[in-house]
Amino acid sequence: MPNRWENQLKPAANGLVGSETKPIIPNQPPPEFLITQDLIDGIGRPANSGATVTVQYVGYLYDSKKKFASSWDAGKPFTFTLGDGEVSEGWEEGVNGMETADSRELVIPADMAAGGPPKDAPEGETLVYVVDLLNVKNG
């Protein structure tokens, strides 16, 4: 019989796992460089350039602390290929090296945030994401 933690880690029919996490945003000026903070250290395949990764995420504006995007709200995880320019520079650097089951907070300065996700992510803003890596397929 599975324990209660195993049930929480089972993907739902839409592919999402668990519940949305809210990032911790300090009351200080936004950073001028990418900051990454591991929240949960997974054990699995690392995501490197060329790998196709599937993640779930939530995104907040640093200054107003308002949510602007969420894979939970979209109803499905987000899949992209690292190194193909499908996401912002901040996501490329911040997700690179994550392992399956990692949860990581990314604080992405405005000059590294263009390109999303989502594709219409606010421009000129420092963005904060919590990203959970669900799957890695090496290319």
C-alpha distance (Angstrom), angle and dihedral (degrees) to the residues before:
residue distance angle dihedral
M1 . . .
P2 3.85 . .
N3 3.77 117.8 .
R4 3.80 121.3 -122.9
W5 3.85 92.7 -97.8
E6 3.80 92.6 55.7
N7 3.80 89.5 53.0
Q8 3.82 90.8 52.0
L9 3.81 90.6 53.7
K10 3.80 94.8 50.4
P11 3.80 112.7 106.7
A12 3.78 116.1 -114.2
A13 3.80 119.3 -128.0
N14 3.83 89.1 -88.0
G15 3.83 91.5 54.9
L16 3.81 96.7 -109.1
V17 3.80 120.7 129.2
G18 3.81 127.0 -149.3
S19 3.76 125.2 -26.3
E20 3.78 132.6 -48.0
T21 3.81 115.5 -84.8
K22 3.80 123.3 -142.7
P23 3.81 115.5 -137.7
I24 3.78 124.5 -126.3
I25 3.80 108.8 -116.1
P26 3.82 116.0 -173.5
N27 3.79 123.7 -138.0
Q28 3.80 95.6 -115.9
P29 3.79 136.3 92.9
P30 3.81 114.2 -66.1
P31 3.80 117.3 -95.9
E32 3.80 121.1 -104.4
F33 3.82 93.5 -139.4
L34 3.81 137.9 45.7
I35 3.79 114.5 -78.7
T36 3.80 122.1 -165.6
Q37 3.79 125.7 -172.7
D38 3.79 123.1 -177.9
L39 3.79 110.8 -135.3
I40 3.81 97.0 177.8
D41 3.78 123.3 19.0
G42 3.80 108.4 -141.5
I43 3.74 128.8 -164.6
G44 3.73 115.1 -133.7
R45 3.76 145.9 78.2
P46 3.79 115.2 -22.5
A47 3.79 118.5 -123.0
N48 3.80 111.9 -124.2
S49 3.79 135.1 165.7
G50 3.80 110.4 -59.3
A51 3.81 94.4 26.4
T52 3.79 120.3 122.3
V53 3.80 107.5 -131.9
T54 3.77 132.7 -168.9
V55 3.80 116.8 -153.3
Q56 3.75 141.8 167.9
Y57 3.78 117.1 -143.4
V58 3.77 148.6 169.6
G59 3.81 123.0 -151.5
Y60 3.82 130.0 -155.0
L61 3.79 135.0 -178.5
Y62 3.80 109.3 -112.5
D63 3.82 97.6 -142.0
S64 3.83 101.3 42.2
K65 3.83 96.0 28.1
K66 3.83 88.9 -137.0
K67 3.78 122.8 145.1
F68 3.81 114.3 -118.1
A69 3.82 103.6 168.9
S70 3.78 141.7 18.5
S71 3.78 135.7 171.1
W72 3.82 86.8 -146.3
D73 3.82 89.3 58.4
A74 3.82 89.1 46.3
G75 3.80 88.5 51.7
K76 3.80 97.0 -129.1
P77 3.81 143.0 61.8
F78 3.81 121.1 -98.8
T79 3.82 121.4 -117.5
F80 3.81 125.9 -164.1
T81 3.80 141.4 149.7
L82 3.79 116.6 -107.9
G83 3.78 112.8 -125.1
D84 3.82 96.3 20.0
G85 3.82 95.7 99.4
E86 3.81 93.0 -114.1
V87 3.82 91.3 129.4
S88 3.79 137.6 32.9
E89 3.78 123.2 -72.8
G90 3.82 87.8 -109.5
W91 3.80 91.6 56.4
E92 3.82 92.2 45.1
E93 3.81 91.5 54.8
G94 3.81 96.1 34.9
V95 3.82 97.8 50.6
N96 3.81 95.2 39.3
G97 3.80 108.5 104.2
M98 3.81 95.9 18.2
E99 3.81 115.1 135.4
T100 3.78 127.9 -139.3
A101 3.84 109.4 -78.0
D102 3.84 93.1 21.3
S103 3.79 118.1 136.7
R104 3.79 114.1 -157.9
E105 3.79 135.1 178.4
L106 3.82 114.6 -139.8
V107 3.80 122.0 -163.3
I108 3.79 103.9 -166.3
P109 3.82 120.8 -169.3
A110 3.80 116.7 -134.5
D111 3.81 94.3 -104.3
M112 3.85 90.0 59.2
A113 3.83 98.3 39.0
A114 3.82 104.4 75.3
G115 3.78 114.1 113.5
G116 3.77 101.2 39.9
P117 2.87 145.7 -172.8
P118 2.88 100.0 -94.8
K119 3.79 97.6 42.7
D120 3.82 89.3 -129.9
A121 3.81 94.9 51.1
P122 3.81 111.4 154.3
E123 3.80 113.3 -87.0
G124 3.79 124.7 -136.4
E125 3.83 92.1 24.4
T126 3.78 133.9 110.3
L127 3.80 105.4 -119.6
V128 3.80 130.6 -154.9
Y129 3.80 121.5 -156.3
V130 3.76 135.4 179.0
V131 3.81 106.3 -151.0
D132 3.82 124.4 -169.1
L133 3.81 114.4 -164.7
L134 3.80 108.5 -140.5
N135 3.80 102.8 170.9
V136 3.82 142.2 4.3
K137 3.80 125.2 -160.9
N138 3.79 111.9 -175.6
G139 3.80 114.1 -138.4
